[in-house]
Each structure stands twice: as structure tokens, then as C-alpha cells.
Amino acid sequence: MRKTTPLVPLFLTWPSDSLGMPFKPLSNHVKKHKANIANENRLHQAAEAYLTAKNGPDKLSFQKIEERFPGVKKSILEWYINKKGTTMMEFNATKQKLSQIEEHVLINFISEFTNHGFPLKHCKIQQYANTI
């Protein structure tokens, strides 16, 4: 039996968790956001590995953890483990004016207006956000 080739090349297919429209390239903002999340996860995994090895029989140094997890610097790992501050994502979350629920309410409100053919201008969206 002959194999059929897909109509869309594999490099154009998207994973299910992608943001944006299918078959369109990701914006630089989305790429940067995904990279930041990946770096946060890698740092968290490195910290977990260090803490489990620290309590276990074979202890690992920050340098060995740095070698095991590429992209994680030992100075940042030490800072993260000792909790001498917050990460950039944690800090940015404190600057958020609306909660997650309020954001979803605002998004639903805007999309209802748009679906009825009345897109809102930026100043109106800002007014509605400030009233919440």
C-alpha cells in the first residue's frame, strides 16, 4: 500500500499549545515569552535537582548542576535557591492591575462587542478596564 504524503509540510504544523493563528509564524513577543517560561522551568528543575542531591548521599555542587542543566548559571541558581529576591516573572505579576478573572471578564466583554460588529477603540477598552 502506498503512503500518502500530508498536504501541509511538517514544519508548518503547530503544536496544540501554540499561541496565535495556525500556519502563521509566532511573533517575537510570543517567542520571547515562551523562552522565558522555558528558562524559568529549567531553573526550577535545576534547583530541585540541587536540593534533592543536597539532602541525599551524593552531593552536587552548583558547578555540576550548571553543567547538567545548560543555560542555568551557577550564580543565578545560588540566588534562586537562597531566595534573595524574586524572579522577573514573579515581579511582573505584582505589577498587574487586573486579576486573571477580571481579565477574562474584560476579554469576553470586548469579544461580544466585536462579534456584534462594534469593535471597541483603545480608549474605550481602557475606560472599561479602569472601571473594573
C-alpha positions as CSV (number, residue, x, y, z in Angstrom):
1,M,0.0,0.0,0.0
2,R,1.3,3.4,-0.9
3,K,1.9,6.0,1.8
4,T,0.2,9.3,1.3
5,T,2.0,12.5,2.0
6,P,0.4,15.1,4.1
7,L,-1.0,18.2,2.3
8,V,0.8,20.5,4.7
9,P,4.6,20.2,5.3
10,L,5.5,19.1,8.9
11,F,7.5,22.3,9.5
12,L,4.2,24.3,9.1
13,T,2.2,22.3,11.6
14,W,1.7,23.7,15.1
15,P,1.7,22.0,18.5
16,S,-1.6,22.2,20.3
17,D,-0.4,24.7,23.0
18,S,0.8,27.3,20.4
19,L,-0.5,30.8,20.6
20,G,-1.7,32.6,17.5
21,M,-3.2,31.5,14.3
22,P,-2.4,28.2,12.6
23,F,0.2,28.3,9.8
24,K,1.4,31.8,10.8
25,P,4.8,32.5,12.4
26,L,4.9,33.4,16.0
27,S,5.6,37.0,16.9
28,N,8.8,38.0,18.6
29,H,6.9,38.8,21.7
30,V,5.4,35.2,21.9
31,K,8.8,33.7,21.2
32,K,10.4,35.7,24.0
33,H,7.6,34.8,26.3
34,K,7.9,31.1,25.6
35,A,11.7,31.3,26.0
36,N,11.2,33.0,29.4
37,I,8.9,30.3,30.6
38,A,11.3,27.6,29.4
39,N,14.2,29.3,31.3
40,E,12.1,29.6,34.5
41,N,11.2,25.9,34.2
42,R,14.8,24.9,33.6
43,L,15.9,27.0,36.6
44,H,13.2,25.4,38.8
45,Q,14.3,21.9,37.7
46,A,18.0,22.7,38.4
47,A,17.0,24.0,41.9
48,E,15.0,20.8,42.6
49,A,17.9,18.6,41.5
50,Y,20.3,20.5,43.7
51,L,18.1,20.4,46.8
52,T,17.4,16.6,46.4
53,A,21.1,15.9,45.8
54,K,22.0,18.1,48.8
55,N,19.9,16.0,51.1
56,G,20.9,12.8,49.5
57,P,24.2,10.8,49.8
58,D,25.9,12.2,46.7
59,K,26.0,16.0,47.0
60,L,26.3,18.1,43.8
61,S,27.9,21.5,43.6
62,F,26.4,24.5,41.8
63,Q,29.0,24.0,39.1
64,K,28.0,20.4,38.4
65,I,24.4,21.4,38.3
66,E,25.3,24.2,35.8
67,E,27.0,21.5,33.6
68,R,23.9,19.2,33.8
69,F,21.4,22.0,33.0
70,P,22.7,24.1,30.1
71,G,21.6,27.7,30.2
72,V,21.4,27.8,34.0
73,K,24.3,29.9,35.5
74,K,25.5,28.9,39.0
75,S,25.2,32.4,40.3
76,I,21.6,32.7,39.3
77,L,20.9,29.2,40.7
78,E,22.5,30.1,44.0
79,W,20.4,33.3,44.1
80,Y,17.3,31.3,43.3
81,I,17.8,28.7,45.9
82,N,18.7,31.1,48.7
83,K,15.6,33.2,47.8
84,K,17.5,36.5,47.8
85,G,14.8,38.1,45.6
86,T,12.1,37.4,43.1
87,T,12.3,36.3,39.5
88,M,11.3,38.7,36.8
89,M,8.0,36.8,36.1
90,E,7.1,37.0,39.8
91,F,7.9,40.7,39.9
92,N,5.9,41.4,36.8
93,A,2.9,39.5,38.2
94,T,2.8,42.0,41.1
95,K,2.5,44.9,38.6
96,Q,-0.6,43.5,37.0
97,K,-3.6,45.8,37.5
98,L,-6.3,43.3,36.8
99,S,-6.7,39.8,38.3
100,Q,-7.0,36.8,36.0
101,I,-10.8,36.7,36.4
102,E,-11.2,40.4,35.7
103,E,-9.1,40.0,32.6
104,H,-11.3,37.2,31.3
105,V,-14.4,39.2,32.0
106,L,-13.0,42.2,30.1
107,I,-11.9,39.9,27.2
108,N,-15.4,38.3,27.0
109,F,-17.0,41.8,27.0
110,I,-14.7,43.0,24.2
111,S,-15.3,39.9,22.1
112,E,-19.1,40.2,22.5
113,F,-19.0,43.7,21.2
114,T,-16.7,42.7,18.3
115,N,-18.9,39.7,17.4
116,H,-21.8,42.1,17.0
117,G,-19.9,44.3,14.7
118,F,-18.9,47.1,17.1
119,P,-15.2,46.8,17.8
120,L,-14.1,49.0,20.7
121,K,-11.4,51.6,20.5
122,H,-8.4,51.5,22.8
123,C,-9.6,54.5,24.8
124,K,-12.9,52.7,25.5
125,I,-11.2,49.5,26.5
126,Q,-9.0,51.5,28.9
127,Q,-12.1,53.1,30.4
128,Y,-13.8,49.8,30.9
129,A,-10.6,48.3,32.4
130,N,-10.3,51.3,34.8
131,T,-14.0,50.9,35.9
132,I,-13.3,47.3,36.9
